[in-house]
Amino acid sequence: MIRQPHRSSGHSRVLINTWLISIAVFAFGNLATAKTLHQTRLHTVQVEKIVTGLVQPWSVDFIDKNNWLVTEKQGRLRLVVNGVLVDQPVQGVPDVDSGGQGGLLDVAIHPDFNSNRWVYLSYAARDGGDSGTQVMRGKLEDNQLTEAQIIFKALPKQRGGRHFGSRLVFDDRGYLFISLGDRGDKDLSQNGDYHAGSVIRLHDDGRVPADNPYVGNPHIRDEIFSVGHRNIQGMAFDKRNRILWAHEHGPKGGDELNRVVAGENYGWPVITYGVNYGIGTAIGEGTEAPGFQQPVTYWVPSIAPSGLSLVNSEQFPQWRNNLLVGALKFRQLVRLEIENGKVIDEERMFSKEYGRIRDVRQGPDGFIYFLTDSKDGAIYRIKPAGP
């Protein structure tokens, strides 16, 4: 078991050829314009369905305000141009293991995309009878990923189709963070021989930073930044306060929001606010124990969180510095008001209105976007509709 002592802590180039733009314009029928007004606690907002026809979308990221990339779980990367889904998927995507909770998962645009054109994908990959999370990057040119490189493999690979993670986040110094689930074997989160159940920190090309907290520790892999996680499916970096936020699925109850700090242990499965499925018995040593970090907040019963975004947009002045959490279980968006690193209020919005919210992002235009992960998935946009 790992028990570590406490430690302080211009416009982009044109992405597609004229012929592809023509296809997008021809396909304008994909653009839906249904709008619904919602009175939330602090803002009246308008929710618009922007893109339809997606099959189990998992993640969206923005090249710029007009060009977006969306992953579909079965292994397709889709381009959205001016709110229209391009028919032809992006080529050059790796083979994925889409069984169970696996598949093509997160997409992240390199902070310097305008000059280097790197796009990052996390996905489940099979090796014989085993599978695990991997991260690749490729250069986006004319609706194709070229110069593909696998920059990380979660090792050892495991059998089963659960808890792959996996979110990708860049911080303000260009480091890439990767979230990994415990692969359905809870004890792996406290076993430093496995990447499972951890947050990974790398240079953008996959090299291990020399100041990673466990570099040189023979009992913990060098790529690991923090341990003791169950299944993180939401991460966001607050550049102003230099905080990496992450939420993770608990078992039956006990979903957590954590402030992820180098070298810390977040407790799973030694401590948790959840219980065993079915029988409801306790897991581990209870809800706290020496050497383990407490969550900033937790949810009992579970909300099944997926997707996380920090709001710093002038479009939503009353939501500034709040976190938005997608929720699969109650089909809602959860707003968390943060003050001095603590959650001081929570609001649950749009319950059962739109479907299972898999990802939520603030776009380059300052509006909020979320996607639903059904077989007929969609991207929605939240805009202010009044004071």
C-alpha positions in Angstrom: 0.0 0.0 0.0 1.3 3.5 -0.9 1.3 5.8 2.1 3.4 8.9 1.4 3.9 11.7 3.8 2.2 15.0 3.2 4.0 17.3 0.7 3.5 21.1 0.1 2.8 21.8 -2.6 -4.5 35.5 -34.2 -6.7 33.0 -35.9 -5.7 29.4 -36.6 -4.8 28.3 -40.0 -7.6 27.1 -42.2 -8.2 23.5 -41.1 -9.9 22.1 -44.1 -9.9 22.4 -47.9 -12.6 24.2 -49.8 -14.2 20.9 -50.8 -14.6 20.0 -47.1 -16.2 23.3 -46.3 -18.6 22.7 -49.1 -19.6 19.4 -47.7 -20.2 21.0 -44.3 -22.4 23.7 -45.8 -24.3 21.1 -47.8 -24.9 19.2 -44.5 -26.4 22.2 -42.8 -29.4 20.1 -42.0 -27.4 18.7 -39.1 -27.7 22.0 -37.3 -30.5 22.1 -34.9 -31.9 25.4 -33.5 -34.2 24.3 -30.6 -33.9 26.7 -27.7 -35.1 26.4 -24.2 -35.0 29.0 -21.4 -34.0 28.1 -17.9 -34.1 30.2 -14.8 -31.1 29.2 -12.7 -30.3 30.7 -9.4 -28.0 33.4 -10.7 -28.6 33.6 -14.5 -31.4 33.2 -16.9 -29.9 31.0 -19.6 -30.9 29.8 -23.1 -30.0 26.2 -24.0 -29.7 25.5 -27.7 -29.2 22.1 -29.4 -26.3 22.9 -31.8 -25.1 19.5 -33.3 -27.0 16.3 -33.7 -26.3 12.9 -35.2 -23.4 11.9 -32.9 -23.1 8.3 -31.8 -22.1 8.1 -28.1 -20.0 11.2 -28.0 -17.5 11.3 -25.2 -15.6 14.5 -25.4 -15.4 17.8 -27.2 -12.5 20.4 -27.5 -12.2 23.6 -29.5 -9.5 24.4 -32.1 -11.1 27.9 -32.3 -14.7 29.2 -32.0 -15.6 27.8 -35.4 -13.8 24.4 -35.5 -14.3 21.7 -32.9 -13.3 18.1 -32.5 -15.6 15.5 -30.9 -14.8 11.9 -30.0 -17.3 9.0 -30.4 -16.8 6.0 -28.1 -16.8 3.5 -30.9 -13.6 5.0 -32.4 -14.5 8.0 -34.6 -13.1 11.5 -34.3 -15.6 14.1 -35.8 -15.0 17.6 -37.0 -17.6 20.3 -36.4 -17.3 23.4 -38.6 -19.4 26.5 -37.9 -21.9 24.3 -35.9 -22.2 21.7 -38.6 -21.0 18.1 -38.2 -18.8 17.1 -41.1 -19.9 13.7 -42.6 -16.5 12.3 -43.1 -14.7 11.3 -39.8 -11.1 12.4 -39.2 -8.7 9.8 -40.6 -5.7 8.4 -38.8 -7.4 7.6 -35.5 -5.9 4.5 -33.8 -7.8 1.2 -33.3 -9.7 1.3 -30.0 -11.1 -1.3 -27.7 -14.7 -0.1 -27.4 -15.9 -3.0 -25.1 -17.5 -2.1 -21.8 -16.5 1.4 -20.7 -13.6 1.5 -23.2 -13.3 3.2 -26.5 -12.2 6.5 -27.9 -12.3 8.8 -24.9 -10.9 12.3 -24.5 -9.6 14.8 -27.0 -7.3 17.7 -26.2 -5.9 20.5 -28.4 -2.3 21.4 -27.8 -2.1 25.0 -26.3 0.2 25.9 -29.3 -1.9 24.2 -31.9 -1.7 27.2 -34.3 2.0 26.5 -34.7 2.4 22.7 -34.1 -1.1 21.3 -35.0 -0.9 18.6 -32.3 -4.2 16.9 -31.3 -4.2 14.4 -28.3 -6.5 11.4 -27.9 -6.9 9.0 -25.0 -8.5 5.6 -25.7 -8.6 2.0 -24.6 -6.3 -0.3 -26.5 -6.1 -4.0 -26.6 -3.0 -6.2 -26.3 -4.0 -9.8 -26.6 -6.7 -10.5 -24.0 -5.8 -7.4 -22.0 -6.5 -3.7 -22.5 -5.6 -0.4 -21.0 -5.6 3.4 -21.5 -3.2 4.9 -24.0 -2.6 8.4 -25.3 -1.5 9.3 -28.8 -1.0 12.6 -30.6 -1.1 13.4 -34.3 -1.0 16.6 -36.4 -4.3 17.6 -37.9 -4.1 18.4 -41.6 -7.0 18.3 -44.0 -9.2 16.2 -41.8 -6.5 13.6 -41.1 -4.1 13.0 -38.2 -0.6 12.5 -39.4 2.8 11.8 -37.7 1.0 9.8 -35.1 2.9 9.0 -31.9 1.8 6.9 -28.9 3.2 9.0 -26.0 1.8 7.0 -23.0 0.6 3.5 -22.2 -1.0 2.6 -18.8 0.8 -0.5 -17.7 0.4 -3.3 -17.0 -2.7 -3.8 -19.1 -5.6 -5.7 -17.4 -8.6 -7.8 -18.3 -12.0 -6.3 -18.0 -13.8 -3.3 -19.5 -14.2 -0.9 -16.6 -12.6 2.3 -15.3 -10.3 3.5 -18.0 -10.6 7.2 -16.9 -9.6 9.2 -18.9 -9.3 13.0 -19.2 -6.5 15.0 -20.7 -5.6 18.5 -19.4 -2.8 20.9 -20.1 -1.7 23.3 -17.4 -0.2 26.8 -17.9 3.3 25.4 -18.2 2.5 23.0 -21.0 2.5 19.8 -18.9 -0.1 17.2 -19.9 -2.1 15.5 -17.1 -3.8 12.1 -17.8 -6.4 10.6 -15.5 -6.6 6.8 -15.1 -9.2 4.6 -13.4 -8.4 1.6 -11.3 -9.6 -0.8 -14.1 -12.2 -2.3 -11.7 -9.5 -3.7 -9.4 -9.5 -1.3 -6.4 -6.3 -2.5 -4.9 -4.3 -1.3 -7.9 -4.8 2.3 -6.8 -2.5 1.7 -3.9 0.0 -0.3 -5.9 2.9 1.8 -7.3 3.8 -0.9 -9.8 0.6 0.0 -11.7 -0.4 3.2 -13.4 -4.0 2.4 -12.6 -5.9 4.7 -10.2 -3.6 7.6 -10.7 -3.1 11.0 -12.3 -0.1 11.1 -14.8 2.0 14.1 -15.5 4.1 14.3 -18.7 5.8 16.7 -21.1 3.8 17.2 -24.2 5.9 14.6 -26.1 5.5 11.9 -23.4 8.8 12.5 -21.5 8.7 12.3 -17.7 9.3 15.7 -16.0 12.3 15.5 -13.7 10.4 17.1 -10.9 7.5 14.5 -10.9 7.0 13.6 -7.2 8.0 9.9 -7.4 10.9 10.1 -9.8 13.7 7.9 -8.4 11.3 6.0 -6.1 11.7 2.3 -7.0 8.2 1.5 -5.7 6.2 3.9 -7.7 6.2 4.6 -11.5 7.9 7.9 -12.5 5.0 9.1 -14.6 2.6 9.2 -11.6 1.7 12.6 -10.1 -0.9 11.5 -7.5 -2.4 8.1 -6.4 -5.5 6.6 -4.7 -8.1 7.5 -7.3 -11.0 5.3 -8.4 -12.1 6.5 -11.8 -11.5 10.2 -12.8 -13.7 11.3 -15.7 -13.4 15.1 -15.2 -10.4 17.4 -14.9 -9.9 21.1 -15.3 -7.0 23.4 -14.6 -7.5 26.8 -13.0 -4.8 29.0 -14.5 -5.4 31.9 -12.2 -5.0 30.0 -9.0 -2.8 27.2 -10.5 -5.2 24.4 -9.2 -5.8 21.1 -10.9 -9.4 20.0 -10.1 -10.6 16.5 -10.7 -13.7 14.5 -9.9 -14.1 10.8 -9.7 -16.8 8.1 -9.6 -17.2 6.5 -6.2 -18.7 3.1 -5.7 -22.3 3.2 -4.4 -22.1 6.8 -3.2 -18.9 8.7 -2.5 -18.3 10.5 -5.8 -15.5 13.0 -5.1 -14.2 16.4 -6.1 -10.5 16.7 -5.4 -7.8 19.4 -5.6 -5.0 17.3 -7.1 -1.6 18.0 -5.6 1.8 16.4 -6.5 2.6 13.4 -4.4 -0.6 13.1 -2.5 -2.7 10.0 -1.9 -6.5 10.4 -2.3 -7.3 7.2 -0.4 -9.2 4.8 -2.6 -10.0 2.1 -1.5 -8.7 2.6 2.0 -11.0 5.6 2.7 -14.2 6.4 0.8 -17.7 7.9 1.5 -19.2 5.1 -0.6 -20.2 1.5 0.2 -20.2 -1.8 -1.6 -22.7 -2.3 -4.3 -25.7 -4.4 -3.5 -24.8 -5.3 0.1 -24.0 -1.8 1.2 -21.1 -2.8 3.5 -18.2 -0.5 4.4 -15.1 -0.3 2.2 -11.7 0.0 3.7 -11.1 1.8 7.0 -13.9 4.3 6.8 -14.1 7.9 5.6 -10.7 9.2 6.8 -7.3 7.9 7.9 -3.8 9.4 8.4 -1.8 10.0 5.3 -4.8 10.3 3.0 -6.4 13.5 1.5 -10.0 14.4 2.1 -12.2 15.4 -0.9 -13.1 19.0 -1.3 -16.7 17.8 -1.6 -18.4 14.5 -2.2 -21.8 13.2 -3.3 -24.0 10.6 -1.6 -25.9 9.3 -3.4 -23.7 9.3 -6.5 -24.4 11.7 -9.3 -22.0 9.8 -11.6 -19.9 12.8 -12.6 -18.3 13.1 -16.1 -16.8 16.2 -17.6 -15.6 19.3 -15.7 -15.1 22.9 -16.6 -14.0 26.1 -14.8 -16.0 29.2 -15.8 -14.0 32.3 -16.2 -16.1 33.9 -19.0 -17.5 37.4 -19.0 -20.6 35.9 -20.5 -21.6 34.5 -17.1 -20.4 37.1 -14.5 -22.3 35.4 -11.6 -20.7 32.0 -12.4 -17.1 33.3 -12.6 -14.6 30.9 -10.9 -17.4 28.3 -10.5 -17.0 24.7 -11.6 -19.5 22.9 -13.8 -19.9 19.2 -13.5 -21.7 16.9 -15.9 -23.8 14.2 -14.3 -24.8 11.0 -15.9 -27.1 9.5 -13.3 -29.5 12.4 -12.8 -29.0 13.8 -16.3 -28.1 17.2 -14.9 -25.4 19.9 -14.8 -24.1 20.7 -11.4 -22.7 24.2 -10.6 -20.2 24.4 -7.7 -19.4 27.8 -6.2 -15.8 27.9 -5.1 -14.3 30.2 -2.5 -10.7 29.9 -1.2 -10.5 26.4 -2.6 -13.7 25.2 -0.9 -17.2 24.5 -2.2 -19.6 26.9 -0.5 -22.7 26.3 -2.6 -24.1 23.8 -5.1 -26.8 24.2 -7.7 -28.3 21.3 -9.8 -29.6 22.4 -13.2 -31.5 20.9 -16.2 -32.3 17.6 -14.4 -33.6 15.0 -16.9 -34.0 17.7 -19.6 -31.3 16.7 -22.0 -29.9 13.3 -21.2 -26.7 11.9 -19.7 -24.2 14.8 -19.7 -20.8 13.2 -20.5 -18.7 16.4 -21.1 -18.9 20.1 -20.3 -16.6 22.8 -21.6 -16.3 26.5 -21.8 -15.8 27.5 -25.5 -13.5 30.2 -27.0 -16.6 32.4 -27.4 -17.2 32.3 -23.6 -20.4 30.2 -23.8 -20.8 26.8 -22.2 -21.1 23.6 -24.2 -22.1 20.2 -23.0 -22.7 16.9 -24.8 -25.0 13.9 -24.2 -23.7 10.4 -24.7 -26.6 8.6 -26.2 -26.7 6.7 -29.5 -28.2 9.9 -30.9 -26.0 12.2 -29.0 -25.9 16.0 -29.3 -23.9 19.1 -28.4 -25.8 21.9 -26.6 -24.8 25.5 -26.0 -25.7 27.6 -22.9 -25.9 31.3 -23.5 -27.1 34.1 -21.1 -30.6 35.2 -21.8 -30.9 38.0 -19.3 -29.5 39.3 -16.0 
